[in-house]
Amino acid sequence: MDEKQPIPIDSGGDDRGWEKRFSVLSRKILGGANRGHSRSTFFKSMLQMLHDASQCDAVELRLIEMGRLQHCELNPNTERAFRLILLPPRRNPVDELIPCIGQDNAKEQLCQFVVDGCIDTSRPFHTTYGSFWTGDTSQTIDIGDGRTQTSKKRKLRIGGNFPSLVVIPFSFEGENRGLLLLKSKRIDFFSRADVKYFEEIAQILGVAIAHWRAQIALQERVKELTCLCEMANIAGRPEISLPEILQETVELLPKAWRFPDIAAARIMCDGITYKTPEFRGGLQSLYAGIIVNEKKRGGIDVAYIRKVREYDEGPFLKEERNLIDAIADEVAVIIQRREAEEEKEKLEEQLRHADRLATIGQLAAGVAHELNEPLANILGFAQLVSRDPEKSETISKDIDKIIAASLHARTIIERLNLFARQSPQKKGLVNLNRVINEGLYFLESRCTKAGIEMLRILDPDLPEIIVDQGQMYQVLVNLVVNAIQAMPEGGTLTIRTTRRDEQIGFSVEDTGVGMDDEVIKKIFVPFFTTKDVNEGTGLGLAVVHGIVSSHGGEITVESNPGSGTIFNVSLPLN
């Protein structure tokens, strides 16, 4: 230790030498703040500069960040020369957090007195700036009390492995307070000029810390904006689905974090998980919920797959908390926008469908009107000829065919009139359970022959509603016949009635061949059919849709190829 000498700060009145050393060290400190180093690297470099300039044995730096004490120490004579840890800070008598360790010993009491300005600056080893210094911590020192005019005595014996100690308070970012501690194993290592010099340097250090924080915040902001910009580019690509957006988003998240090589991410949305390959449960992660229209739909996790030093929020920076919150908000906006677009497309399709139905309804009404008169003539003359007693058997059979075909044509015209809403409705109070039981009576034998099991699940407390009973029979029979035809190999037919709020409904469910999305889009369009020629007119479901709509209700369908079909009819409770 004998060869170690402090830098001669006091140059015997030569201010130019002092100013030059101050200028050089200040530039180094401020320059280090511009390099955008990580927290550990930045503070290590700051302490190394102070250590080299003072030639003392150890340097400590204490700051309050995010409600915790950041404690940095450089001591080249120990096995771990540099350490940076976060500790619970101490509170002063007015309950303020101060950069002191919560230990009740003389050194920490001294640090508290210095940072609170509670020392008598007129006493020896105190400075007018409020710093403390001593050349022998083994001696009992009277630090006084700077808050009282009487300057009552307050004696401390600091002790420890460093006889020479300097404690310098400094400020940064407004009201934030820090402490710089210089320590030496030599007695009387520091002079008053040394202390004055490092008091000035401590203020430069405060400026550098504030600048470094601004640089880090700017870097994080750039990463945040870059990440959000890339997300916007992904979401803006044409024909990309929401699952694809979420998967590509989760893959770009790791590179936005401080340690991208060991970062992993996961997005959960509506019960579906999208993640990077490295993500696994049990990791310490940063989480943000995805809230869409005030409803939680999932969340985002970013985690490190290896242990990382504790910082602001576990291993994460406070800027990264802002980033993940911003990403979660953007994901929520993307989901909301996509769902709004899908709803808009659905409404537009419904409008187009309604327009097609209206147009076809007008056409159907005109065709039905024009066909009624000639059809009535054909049927009338055929029935007249059939009464001729002198007609041959062959002619009689032909006339019967003409009458049967005419009656069938009249039935089709009646359906067209019903679809076009030309036939008057006869509404009254009707119990839907009774309609179903009576309507199924004539279809049970057909189901039995086809190997179909019929199940009724009817709500016994179903209230009566005002509907056209005959048209309800027609809706039921059409849906049940369709279900039977969809199960050529047999199956199960289930009819349910339910009440939900102000709606009365029934459903017809089969276990048949099902339908794909393209067929579902067209099933209510008049004359559309998947049946073979001469097996269907394509008017059955169109008529069902017209009847339900005319009653102010709604009919929907759920189906997948090979998984059966469910038709749901909802009618308003009058």
C-alpha positions as a printed NumPy array, in Angstrom:
array([[   0.   ,    0.   ,    0.   ],
       [   2.962,    2.374,    0.512],
       [   3.466,    2.917,   -3.192],
       [  -0.131,    4.116,   -3.626],
       [  -0.459,    7.889,   -3.541],
       [  -3.507,   10.085,   -4.036],
       [  -3.552,   12.388,   -6.983],
       [  -2.361,   15.827,   -5.807],
       [  -5.585,   17.737,   -6.427],
       [  -4.409,   20.821,   -4.617],
       [  -1.898,   22.323,   -7.098],
       [  -0.769,   25.121,   -4.848],
       [  -2.851,   27.806,   -6.504],
       [  -2.356,   26.601,  -10.071],
       [  -6.018,   26.57 ,  -11.138],
       [  -5.108,   25.597,  -14.707],
       [  -3.844,   22.154,  -13.611],
       [  -6.994,   21.535,  -11.534],
       [  -9.247,   22.682,  -14.36 ],
       [  -7.459,   20.466,  -16.881],
       [  -7.843,   17.336,  -14.726],
       [ -11.463,   18.225,  -13.984],
       [ -12.165,   18.812,  -17.676],
       [ -10.547,   15.523,  -18.753],
       [ -12.398,   13.397,  -16.187],
       [ -15.709,   15.204,  -16.822],
       [ -15.443,   14.529,  -20.551],
       [ -14.716,   10.858,  -19.89 ],
       [ -17.714,   10.512,  -17.603],
       [ -20.093,   12.334,  -19.936],
       [ -18.689,   10.459,  -22.923],
       [ -19.415,    7.136,  -21.202],
       [ -23.061,    8.147,  -20.89 ],
       [ -23.325,    8.517,  -24.682],
       [ -22.306,    4.972,  -25.553],
       [ -25.616,    3.33 ,  -24.733],
       [ -24.031,    0.651,  -22.545],
       [ -26.072,   -1.73 ,  -20.443],
       [ -26.663,   -0.766,  -16.84 ],
       [ -23.907,   -3.014,  -15.476],
       [ -21.329,   -1.908,  -18.055],
       [ -22.169,    1.788,  -17.624],
       [ -21.838,    1.865,  -13.853],
       [ -18.75 ,   -0.319,  -13.891],
       [ -17.081,    2.108,  -16.295],
       [ -18.126,    5.099,  -14.136],
       [ -16.676,    3.558,  -10.971],
       [ -13.509,    2.551,  -12.809],
       [ -12.947,    6.156,  -13.891],
       [ -13.471,    7.402,  -10.33 ],
       [ -11.216,    4.683,   -8.955],
       [  -8.436,    5.534,  -11.392],
       [  -8.768,    9.253,  -10.717],
       [  -8.738,    8.924,   -6.919],
       [  -6.384,    5.925,   -6.675],
       [  -8.354,    4.816,   -3.624],
       [  -9.081,    1.165,   -2.814],
       [ -12.86 ,    1.046,   -3.349],
       [ -15.664,    3.171,   -4.774],
       [ -19.379,    2.879,   -3.978],
       [ -22.335,    4.405,   -5.791],
       [ -25.862,    4.367,   -4.404],
       [ -29.082,    5.399,   -6.2  ],
       [ -32.828,    4.988,   -5.667],
       [ -34.593,    3.432,   -8.667],
       [ -38.154,    2.098,   -8.908],
       [ -38.459,    2.06 ,   -5.118],
       [ -35.264,    0.051,   -4.609],
       [ -31.671,    0.859,   -3.762],
       [ -29.192,    0.276,   -6.576],
       [ -25.885,   -0.407,   -4.907],
       [ -22.719,   -0.513,   -7.065],
       [ -19.226,   -1.156,   -5.719],
       [ -15.803,   -1.469,   -7.349],
       [ -13.008,   -3.022,   -5.275],
       [ -10.223,   -4.509,   -7.414],
       [  -8.665,   -6.177,   -4.346],
       [ -11.601,   -8.575,   -3.907],
       [ -12.453,  -11.747,   -5.817],
       [ -15.482,  -10.085,   -7.352],
       [ -14.089,   -6.691,   -8.287],
       [ -17.418,   -5.196,   -9.376],
       [ -20.881,   -5.899,   -8.081],
       [ -24.27 ,   -4.348,   -8.729],
       [ -27.2  ,   -5.382,   -6.573],
       [ -30.682,   -4.117,   -5.784],
       [ -31.601,   -3.841,   -2.099],
       [ -34.492,   -2.55 ,   -0.017],
       [ -33.699,    1.126,    0.73 ],
       [ -33.863,    2.849,    4.068],
       [ -36.504,    5.417,    5.011],
       [ -35.725,    8.662,    6.798],
       [ -37.833,   10.1  ,    9.648],
       [ -40.269,   11.719,    7.181],
       [ -40.774,    8.357,    5.413],
       [ -38.776,    9.232,    2.28 ],
       [ -36.725,    6.579,    0.491],
       [ -33.015,    7.347,    0.739],
       [ -29.939,    5.623,   -0.814],
       [ -28.943,    3.888,    2.394],
       [ -28.971,    0.228,    3.32 ],
       [ -31.509,   -0.645,    5.972],
       [ -28.862,   -1.706,    8.488],
       [ -28.632,   -0.036,   11.861],
       [ -24.875,    0.619,   12.023],
       [ -22.741,    3.752,   12.287],
       [ -21.831,    3.852,    8.603],
       [ -25.458,    3.705,    7.442],
       [ -26.502,    6.262,   10.04 ],
       [ -23.769,    8.539,    8.714],
       [ -24.98 ,    8.049,    5.119],
       [ -28.509,    8.93 ,    6.211],
       [ -27.332,   12.094,    7.966],
       [ -25.376,   13.138,    4.854],
       [ -28.164,   12.52 ,    2.346],
       [ -30.715,   14.274,    4.588],
       [ -28.376,   17.227,    5.218],
       [ -28.404,   16.602,    8.986],
       [ -24.73 ,   17.318,    9.693],
       [ -23.091,   20.459,   10.996],
       [ -21.05 ,   21.716,    8.035],
       [ -19.033,   24.014,   10.306],
       [ -17.352,   21.1  ,   12.029],
       [ -14.04 ,   19.545,   10.92 ],
       [ -14.273,   16.876,    8.186],
       [ -17.542,   18.347,    6.948],
       [ -17.801,   20.562,    3.882],
       [ -20.087,   23.453,    3.127],
       [ -21.582,   21.337,    0.354],
       [ -22.684,   18.738,    2.929],
       [ -20.113,   15.978,    2.353],
       [ -18.377,   14.037,    5.078],
       [ -14.747,   12.882,    5.135],
       [ -12.391,   11.355,    7.622],
       [  -8.905,    9.913,    7.632],
       [  -9.462,    7.453,   10.485],
       [ -12.811,    5.722,   10.913],
       [ -11.571,    4.01 ,   14.082],
       [ -11.852,    7.331,   15.891],
       [ -15.084,    8.588,   17.415],
       [ -16.287,   11.569,   15.376],
       [ -18.676,   14.296,   16.431],
       [ -20.721,   15.096,   13.324],
       [ -23.098,   17.534,   15.058],
       [ -26.643,   18.288,   13.849],
       [ -27.109,   20.747,   11.003],
       [ -30.862,   21.069,   11.614],
       [ -30.538,   22.885,   14.958],
       [ -28.942,   26.161,   15.907],
       [ -27.414,   24.615,   19.012],
       [ -25.529,   22.027,   16.933],
       [ -25.978,   19.364,   19.541],
       [ -23.37 ,   16.658,   19.685],
       [ -23.868,   13.464,   17.711],
       [ -20.945,   11.072,   17.963],
       [ -20.264,    8.066,   15.727],
       [ -17.496,    5.535,   15.523],
       [ -17.687,    4.159,   11.965],
       [ -14.971,    1.503,   12.067],
       [ -14.539,   -0.992,    9.21 ],
       [ -11.669,   -1.994,    6.883],
       [ -11.26 ,    1.458,    5.311],
       [  -9.89 ,    4.126,    7.67 ],
       [ -10.219,    6.869,    5.056],
       [ -13.767,    7.539,    3.916],
       [ -15.485,   10.231,    1.845],
       [ -19.297,   10.396,    1.57 ],
       [ -20.567,   12.847,   -1.075],
       [ -24.263,   13.516,   -1.765],
       [ -25.387,   14.446,   -5.27 ],
       [ -28.644,   14.867,   -7.153],
       [ -29.834,   13.785,  -10.595],
       [ -33.109,   14.034,  -12.508],
       [ -34.541,   16.667,  -10.231],
       [ -35.248,   15.371,   -6.738],
       [ -33.511,   11.991,   -7.036],
       [ -30.647,   11.683,   -4.595],
       [ -27.498,    9.615,   -4.698],
       [ -24.383,    8.959,   -2.673],
       [ -20.782,    8.552,   -3.808],
       [ -18.416,    6.825,   -1.352],
       [ -14.619,    6.783,   -1.78 ],
       [ -12.714,    4.396,    0.525],
       [  -9.032,    3.781,    1.232],
       [  -7.163,    1.431,    3.556],
       [  -4.587,    4.151,    4.251],
       [  -5.083,    6.575,    7.115],
       [  -5.536,   10.224,    6.092],
       [  -5.592,    9.299,    2.417],
       [  -7.885,   12.146,    1.277],
       [  -7.286,   15.862,    1.637],
       [  -9.889,   18.619,    1.74 ],
       [  -8.891,   19.531,   -1.837],
       [  -9.56 ,   15.909,   -2.887],
       [ -13.021,   16.085,   -1.377],
       [ -13.782,   19.405,   -3.058],
       [ -12.63 ,   18.012,   -6.394],
       [ -14.821,   14.918,   -6.175],
       [ -17.79 ,   16.965,   -4.977],
       [ -17.62 ,   18.732,   -8.356],
       [ -17.128,   15.425,  -10.164],
       [ -20.133,   13.926,   -8.321],
       [ -22.369,   16.588,   -9.835],
       [ -21.026,   15.732,  -13.3  ],
       [ -21.721,   12.088,  -12.462],
       [ -25.341,   12.995,  -11.661],
       [ -25.666,   14.673,  -15.066],
       [ -24.103,   11.615,  -16.751],
       [ -26.501,    9.226,  -15.004],
       [ -29.496,   11.312,  -16.08 ],
       [ -28.143,   11.43 ,  -19.64 ],
       [ -27.466,    7.688,  -19.697],
       [ -30.999,    7.015,  -18.536],
       [ -32.352,    9.234,  -21.293],
       [ -30.21 ,    7.336,  -23.836],
       [ -31.494,    3.983,  -22.586],
       [ -35.077,    5.261,  -22.613],
       [ -34.567,    6.46 ,  -26.192],
       [ -33.156,    3.09 ,  -27.263],
       [ -36.085,    1.302,  -25.684],
       [ -38.468,    3.718,  -27.353],
       [ -36.857,    3.021,  -30.729],
       [ -37.207,   -0.733,  -30.12 ],
       [ -40.821,   -0.211,  -29.08 ],
       [ -41.645,    1.826,  -32.182],
       [ -39.781,   -0.642,  -34.422],
       [ -41.692,   -3.543,  -32.907],
       [ -45.038,   -1.77 ,  -33.241],
       [ -44.213,   -0.734,  -36.817],
       [ -43.412,   -4.329,  -37.756],
       [ -46.653,   -5.441,  -36.129],
       [ -48.558,   -2.888,  -38.19 ],
       [ -46.849,   -4.13 ,  -41.359],
       [ -47.824,   -7.711,  -40.526],
       [ -51.441,   -6.798,  -39.775],
       [ -51.645,   -4.666,  -42.928],
       [ -50.774,   -7.484,  -45.312],
       [ -53.751,   -8.501,  -47.488],
       [ -55.369,  -11.887,  -46.953],
       [ -53.457,  -12.594,  -43.724],
       [ -55.527,  -14.268,  -41.015],
       [ -55.624,  -13.323,  -37.344],
       [ -53.839,  -16.552,  -36.247],
       [ -51.047,  -15.791,  -38.728],
       [ -50.768,  -12.221,  -37.38 ],
       [ -50.456,  -13.463,  -33.799],
       [ -47.864,  -16.116,  -34.672],
       [ -45.681,  -13.697,  -36.63 ],
       [ -46.047,  -11.111,  -33.854],
       [ -44.888,  -13.522,  -31.159],
       [ -41.841,  -14.401,  -33.271],
       [ -40.686,  -10.767,  -33.503],
       [ -41.059,  -10.014,  -29.771],
       [ -37.749,  -11.5  ,  -28.461],
       [ -35.554,   -9.163,  -30.505],
       [ -37.276,   -6.155,  -28.917],
       [ -35.998,   -7.15 ,  -25.467],
       [ -32.668,   -6.378,  -23.838],
       [ -31.292,   -9.929,  -24.18 ],
       [ -32.849,  -11.191,  -27.438],
       [ -30.675,  -14.318,  -27.61 ],
       [ -32.246,  -15.777,  -24.467],
       [ -35.73 ,  -14.229,  -24.757],
       [ -38.851,  -16.263,  -25.513],
       [ -42.441,  -15.144,  -25.997],
       [ -46.017,  -16.396,  -25.897],
       [ -49.378,  -14.938,  -26.904],
       [ -52.611,  -16.499,  -25.638],
       [ -55.866,  -15.46 ,  -27.282],
       [ -59.3  ,  -17.053,  -26.884],
       [ -57.802,  -20.277,  -25.545],
       [ -55.262,  -20.663,  -28.372],
       [ -51.518,  -20.342,  -27.693],
       [ -48.917,  -18.927,  -30.072],
       [ -45.298,  -19.102,  -28.877],
       [ -41.645,  -19.235,  -29.852],
       [ -40.053,  -22.719,  -29.642],
       [ -37.977,  -21.848,  -26.56 ],
       [ -40.898,  -20.728,  -24.41 ],
       [ -41.838,  -23.023,  -21.544],
       [ -43.801,  -22.752,  -18.331],
       [ -42.227,  -21.82 ,  -15.032],
       [ -40.015,  -19.067,  -16.4  ],
       [ -39.886,  -15.653,  -14.774],
       [ -41.822,  -13.587,  -17.266],
       [ -43.186,  -10.147,  -17.983],
       [ -46.955,  -10.307,  -18.588],
       [ -49.609,   -8.006,  -20.021],
       [ -53.281,   -8.806,  -20.544],
       [ -55.076,   -8.417,  -23.883],
       [ -58.291,   -6.459,  -23.233],
       [ -60.792,   -6.085,  -26.097],
       [ -63.929,   -4.016,  -25.445],
       [ -63.325,   -4.245,  -21.678],
       [ -63.165,   -8.051,  -21.849],
       [ -59.991,  -10.018,  -21.212],
       [ -59.253,  -12.23 ,  -24.213],
       [ -55.777,  -13.482,  -23.307],
       [ -52.307,  -12.189,  -22.57 ],
       [ -48.676,  -11.811,  -23.656],
       [ -45.65 ,  -13.262,  -21.842],
       [ -41.978,  -12.511,  -22.498],
       [ -39.432,  -14.511,  -20.497],
       [ -35.719,  -15.209,  -20.342],
       [ -34.795,  -18.879,  -20.596],
       [ -31.74 ,  -18.347,  -18.382],
       [ -31.346,  -16.483,  -15.106],
       [ -30.637,  -12.766,  -15.512],
       [ -29.663,  -10.129,  -12.948],
       [ -32.566,   -8.444,  -11.143],
       [ -33.456,   -4.98 ,  -12.426],
       [ -36.623,   -2.895,  -12.264],
       [ -39.244,   -5.657,  -12.533],
       [ -37.491,   -8.948,  -11.974],
       [ -34.955,   -9.251,  -14.799],
       [ -36.795,   -6.642,  -16.887],
       [ -36.44 ,   -2.873,  -17.292],
       [ -39.242,   -0.426,  -16.589],
       [ -39.088,    0.526,  -20.294],
       [ -39.827,   -3.107,  -21.182],
       [ -42.943,   -2.963,  -19.007],
       [ -44.084,   -0.003,  -21.112],
       [ -43.233,   -1.946,  -24.263],
       [ -45.212,   -5.086,  -23.436],
       [ -48.2  ,   -2.976,  -22.354],
       [ -48.05 ,   -1.125,  -25.691],
       [ -47.81 ,   -4.422,  -27.607],
       [ -50.799,   -5.856,  -25.718],
       [ -52.806,   -2.718,  -26.541],
       [ -51.847,   -2.99 ,  -30.218],
       [ -52.797,   -6.685,  -30.348],
       [ -56.153,   -5.772,  -28.806],
       [ -56.664,   -3.091,  -31.475],
       [ -55.792,   -5.593,  -34.242],
       [ -58.267,   -8.145,  -32.85 ],
       [ -60.979,   -5.514,  -32.484],
       [ -60.384,   -4.208,  -36.005],
       [ -60.419,   -7.715,  -37.518],
       [ -63.63 ,   -8.634,  -35.745],
       [ -65.226,   -5.367,  -36.862],
       [ -64.201,   -6.117,  -40.451],
       [ -65.611,   -9.642,  -40.207],
       [ -68.855,   -8.319,  -38.741],
       [ -69.057,   -5.735,  -41.506],
       [ -68.554,   -8.42 ,  -44.16 ],
       [ -71.192,  -10.565,  -42.496],
       [ -73.702,   -7.705,  -42.442],
       [ -72.939,   -6.841,  -46.055],
       [ -73.485,  -10.465,  -47.056],
       [ -76.764,  -10.508,  -45.152],
       [ -77.839,   -7.36 ,  -46.966],
       [ -76.897,   -8.879,  -50.325],
       [ -78.712,  -12.06 ,  -49.379],
       [ -81.818,  -10.132,  -48.332],
       [ -81.692,   -8.154,  -51.577],
       [ -81.447,  -11.375,  -53.603],
       [ -84.37 ,  -12.864,  -51.687],
       [ -86.461,   -9.736,  -52.237],
       [ -85.711,   -9.742,  -55.96 ],
       [ -86.434,  -13.439,  -56.321],
       [ -89.571,  -12.997,  -54.187],
       [ -90.873,  -10.368,  -56.576],
       [ -90.087,  -12.632,  -59.519],
       [ -91.708,  -15.617,  -57.809],
       [ -94.879,  -13.632,  -57.063],
       [ -95.139,  -12.582,  -60.706],
       [ -94.497,  -16.1  ,  -62.023],
       [ -97.011,  -17.624,  -59.596],
       [ -99.674,  -15.122,  -60.64 ],
       [ -99.075,  -15.712,  -64.333],
       [ -99.132,  -19.519,  -63.948],
       [-102.203,  -19.763,  -61.753],
       [-104.744,  -19.056,  -64.508],
       [-103.41 ,  -21.441,  -67.216],
       [-102.802,  -24.096,  -64.57 ],
       [-106.373,  -23.758,  -63.334],
       [-107.597,  -24.187,  -66.914],
       [-105.466,  -27.296,  -67.435],
       [-106.686,  -28.819,  -64.194],
       [-110.324,  -27.904,  -64.866],
       [-110.398,  -29.328,  -68.393],
       [-108.512,  -32.452,  -67.284],
       [-111.088,  -33.069,  -64.542],
       [-113.904,  -32.416,  -67.064],
       [-112.472,  -34.925,  -69.546],
       [-112.014,  -37.476,  -66.786],
       [-115.828,  -37.581,  -66.358],
       [-116.373,  -38.795,  -69.941],
       [-117.722,  -42.349,  -69.61 ],
       [-116.613,  -43.31 ,  -73.1  ],
       [-112.88 ,  -42.623,  -72.589],
       [-110.507,  -45.541,  -72.927],
       [-108.425,  -46.92 ,  -70.046],
       [-105.256,  -45.53 ,  -71.616],
       [-106.751,  -42.05 ,  -71.912],
       [-108.016,  -42.279,  -68.344],
       [-104.503,  -43.045,  -67.057],
       [-103.058,  -40.158,  -69.046],
       [-105.687,  -37.768,  -67.662],
       [-104.839,  -38.906,  -64.099],
       [-101.179,  -38.089,  -64.787],
       [-102.173,  -34.624,  -66.06 ],
       [-104.253,  -33.982,  -62.917],
       [-101.446,  -35.217,  -60.599],
       [ -98.855,  -33.049,  -62.38 ],
       [-101.169,  -30.037,  -62.217],
       [-101.755,  -30.512,  -58.486],
       [ -98.004,  -30.786,  -57.967],
       [ -97.49 ,  -27.581,  -59.949],
       [-100.153,  -25.863,  -57.839],
       [ -98.291,  -26.906,  -54.684],
       [ -95.105,  -25.358,  -56.062],
       [ -96.994,  -22.154,  -56.857],
       [ -98.366,  -22.07 ,  -53.312],
       [ -94.808,  -22.359,  -52.037],
       [ -93.738,  -19.55 ,  -54.332],
       [ -96.554,  -17.377,  -52.977],
       [ -95.547,  -18.24 ,  -49.447],
       [ -91.905,  -17.422,  -50.174],
       [ -92.969,  -14.142,  -51.765],
       [ -95.242,  -13.526,  -48.736],
       [ -98.294,  -13.25 ,  -50.939],
       [-100.319,  -15.694,  -48.822],
       [-102.022,  -14.119,  -45.776],
       [-100.893,  -15.315,  -42.349],
       [-103.349,  -16.562,  -39.725],
       [-101.623,  -15.861,  -36.429],
       [-102.768,  -16.911,  -32.986],
       [-101.466,  -18.16 ,  -29.632],
       [ -99.605,  -21.39 ,  -30.229],
       [ -97.661,  -23.77 ,  -27.994],
       [ -94.513,  -24.723,  -29.886],
       [ -94.208,  -28.061,  -28.055],
       [ -97.654,  -29.088,  -29.319],
       [ -96.758,  -28.078,  -32.886],
       [ -93.644,  -30.265,  -32.712],
       [ -95.408,  -33.29 ,  -31.2  ],
       [ -98.225,  -33.136,  -33.753],
       [ -95.897,  -32.41 ,  -36.674],
       [ -93.574,  -35.31 ,  -35.833],
       [ -96.429,  -37.79 ,  -35.519],
       [ -96.561,  -38.344,  -39.284],
       [ -92.76 ,  -38.507,  -39.637],
       [ -91.921,  -41.063,  -36.935],
       [ -92.677,  -44.048,  -39.144],
       [ -90.476,  -42.625,  -41.909],
       [ -87.623,  -42.236,  -39.413],
       [ -88.056,  -45.81 ,  -38.18 ],
       [ -87.884,  -47.181,  -41.746],
       [ -84.732,  -45.145,  -42.408],
       [ -83.019,  -46.44 ,  -39.235],
       [ -83.143,  -43.029,  -37.553],
       [ -83.653,  -42.613,  -33.816],
       [ -85.815,  -39.589,  -32.996],
       [ -85.211,  -37.717,  -29.731],
       [ -87.421,  -34.978,  -28.298],
       [ -85.925,  -32.624,  -25.683],
       [ -88.726,  -30.163,  -25.009],
       [ -88.859,  -27.427,  -22.385],
       [ -91.992,  -28.17 ,  -20.326],
       [ -92.36 ,  -24.527,  -19.24 ],
       [ -92.384,  -23.077,  -22.739],
       [ -94.877,  -20.171,  -22.969],
       [ -97.259,  -19.693,  -25.887],
       [ -96.329,  -17.316,  -28.694],
       [ -98.297,  -15.618,  -31.484],
       [ -97.484,  -17.353,  -34.797],
       [ -99.181,  -18.914,  -37.804],
       [ -99.567,  -22.524,  -36.691],
       [ -99.775,  -23.917,  -40.214],
       [ -96.591,  -22.157,  -41.245],
       [ -94.798,  -23.441,  -38.124],
       [ -95.816,  -26.984,  -39.151],
       [ -94.335,  -26.282,  -42.572],
       [ -91.045,  -25.009,  -41.06 ],
       [ -90.751,  -28.082,  -38.831],
       [ -91.611,  -30.601,  -41.551],
       [ -89.192,  -29.017,  -44.053],
       [ -86.304,  -29.088,  -41.561],
       [ -87.045,  -32.638,  -40.391],
       [ -87.371,  -33.979,  -43.963],
       [ -84.054,  -32.343,  -44.86 ],
       [ -82.478,  -33.987,  -41.8  ],
       [ -83.858,  -37.404,  -42.754],
       [ -82.502,  -37.038,  -46.295],
       [ -79.082,  -36.086,  -44.868],
       [ -78.878,  -39.453,  -43.024],
       [ -79.167,  -42.132,  -45.757],
       [ -77.36 ,  -44.641,  -43.51 ],
       [ -79.448,  -43.837,  -40.431],
       [ -78.5  ,  -41.818,  -37.381],
       [ -80.032,  -39.678,  -34.65 ],
       [ -82.521,  -36.838,  -35.076],
       [ -82.831,  -34.475,  -32.094],
       [ -85.505,  -31.802,  -31.745],
       [ -85.171,  -29.3  ,  -28.868],
       [ -87.232,  -26.387,  -27.643],
       [ -85.732,  -23.665,  -25.434],
       [ -86.393,  -20.232,  -24.02 ],
       [ -83.604,  -17.649,  -23.82 ],
       [ -84.461,  -14.22 ,  -22.448],
       [ -87.064,  -12.8  ,  -24.826],
       [ -86.681,  -15.53 ,  -27.442],
       [ -88.46 ,  -18.851,  -27.957],
       [ -86.612,  -21.316,  -30.125],
       [ -86.358,  -24.812,  -31.422],
       [ -83.565,  -26.712,  -33.142],
       [ -83.399,  -29.684,  -35.488],
       [ -80.123,  -31.6  ,  -35.244],
       [ -79.003,  -34.559,  -37.347],
       [ -75.903,  -36.741,  -37.446],
       [ -75.796,  -36.805,  -41.227],
       [ -73.349,  -35.876,  -43.967],
       [ -73.116,  -32.189,  -43.028],
       [ -72.27 ,  -29.231,  -45.262],
       [ -69.235,  -27.112,  -46.025],
       [ -69.123,  -23.326,  -45.758],
       [ -69.821,  -22.762,  -49.448],
       [ -73.062,  -24.769,  -49.306],
       [ -74.128,  -23.099,  -46.048],
       [ -73.859,  -19.691,  -47.716],
       [ -76.377,  -20.742,  -50.398],
       [ -78.89 ,  -23.018,  -48.672],
       [ -81.535,  -20.311,  -48.183],
       [ -81.275,  -19.056,  -51.773],
       [ -84.382,  -20.082,  -53.77 ],
       [ -83.912,  -22.936,  -56.264],
       [ -80.484,  -23.855,  -54.861],
       [ -80.326,  -27.574,  -54.083],
       [ -77.7  ,  -30.268,  -53.581],
       [ -80.185,  -33.027,  -54.463],
       [ -80.264,  -34.866,  -57.771],
       [ -82.525,  -33.778,  -60.634],
       [ -86.243,  -34.402,  -59.939],
       [ -85.538,  -34.917,  -56.207],
       [ -86.009,  -31.339,  -55.01 ],
       [ -87.12 ,  -27.879,  -56.085],
       [ -84.67 ,  -25.87 ,  -53.948],
       [ -87.574,  -23.965,  -52.389],
       [ -87.939,  -25.774,  -49.04 ],
       [ -85.339,  -23.879,  -47.019],
       [ -86.093,  -20.631,  -48.853],
       [ -89.714,  -20.973,  -47.725],
       [ -88.562,  -21.767,  -44.166],
       [ -86.388,  -18.64 ,  -44.178],
       [ -89.298,  -16.556,  -45.468],
       [ -91.698,  -17.847,  -42.815],
       [ -89.266,  -17.308,  -39.944],
       [ -88.365,  -13.816,  -41.185],
       [ -92.028,  -12.866,  -41.554],
       [ -92.5  ,  -13.729,  -37.877],
       [ -89.601,  -11.434,  -36.879],
       [ -87.381,  -14.398,  -36.096],
       [ -84.027,  -15.74 ,  -37.2  ],
       [ -82.779,  -19.077,  -38.495],
       [ -79.117,  -20.092,  -38.325],
       [ -77.208,  -23.216,  -39.267],
       [ -74.16 ,  -24.967,  -37.808],
       [ -72.556,  -27.726,  -39.855],
       [ -69.323,  -29.407,  -40.886],
       [ -68.817,  -32.109,  -43.515],
       [ -69.251,  -35.511,  -41.881],
       [ -70.331,  -34.026,  -38.515],
       [ -74.037,  -33.425,  -38.971],
       [ -76.088,  -30.222,  -39.05 ],
       [ -78.057,  -28.108,  -36.585],
       [ -80.768,  -25.667,  -37.669],
       [ -81.667,  -23.171,  -34.938],
       [ -84.925,  -21.206,  -35.166],
       [ -85.453,  -18.233,  -32.821],
       [ -88.812,  -16.427,  -32.549],
       [ -89.622,  -13.331,  -30.478],
       [ -91.635,  -13.813,  -27.307],
       [ -94.676,  -11.601,  -27.826]])
